[in-house]
Amino acid sequence: MSAPQVPPADPDPPPARSPLSTFGEKVAYVAAPGTVVFALLYYFGSLYVREYYSALGVVPEDLGMSVQNVVASSTSAIFFPLCVLLVGGLIVFLVFGWLGRALAGPEHDAHRRTAIILLLAVGAAMVLVGLPALFSYVTVLFPAGWPRVFMPALMVAVGSTLAVCAVHLRLGRSTGGTVRQTPADDRVWLAVGTLLIGLLTVSLFYDMAQYAVVAGRSDARLDARRGYKDTPFVVVHSRVLLTHSAKGIEFLDHGSANGPYRYEYRGFRLLAKSPARFYLVSYTSRWKDRRVVVLPDDRTAWLEIRSAEKTAGATSVGPASRLRSESAARW
């Protein structure tokens, strides 16, 4: 006689999904992570490059920089804030985990409800104060300088983080050590958590964009104060007399017998090169007295590039390498 067959056991229910995983999957449906990262690097790099050259008196749209150069410039714009965000994110996740474990169990329900209400109230208050400051003149409430630039979006980010923590506690509360299934009324909390994560992302994006702008302007000012030491010296050989207001430039006239490029100008540094223009600055120029000389690349002049350190009291330089404006090489 055969033994009675035992009915198959019901399969285990799937584990509960967290708001963070649900939001991440929805973002992955829209764009691949690599594309998003590359687009962000290009955006922050373009902000940095535009602000850097605009502060020095160069038209950034004229430069025609490649995508690779713009992306490479983004490291100067996002390295510091990215490190801060990574450290801050690590701290936030550790605090989330510790708070969830500390308030787990039915015996901590009262403390959990108090924590949820407190975190949600403080977070909502910070968001309501910081968010209008991004789009109105409420920024006058913040001190002038970097607090007025970064504090509104930072308040929104911190407030959103606190509110996300409250939603995390509400959705992850436990009963007898087992995570309970999400009921229908918790769908509202899940939607609120997703919106808060989106608000957190937008506020951090805004602050990083502001940092890229400030970093570009600050680096331009620093390079100008140091005398543009990373730019090469150039000697300008011209067919015609150049009218400029740069100081410290030595002028030589070699006479008509020495060829069409009879006029020579020494003491310039090559600040930037666009497909149609040379942007020159005097080696004595600094931030307060900077004067950019724009020389068209129309075969009226050619530039002799000399890469060597300037000696004290003179503009003598080392071996020369020549770059004719009519050549195919472009900067």
Order of alpha helices (4+ residues) and beta strands (2+ residues): alpha-alpha-alpha-alpha-alpha-alpha-beta-beta-alpha-beta-beta-beta-beta-beta-beta-beta
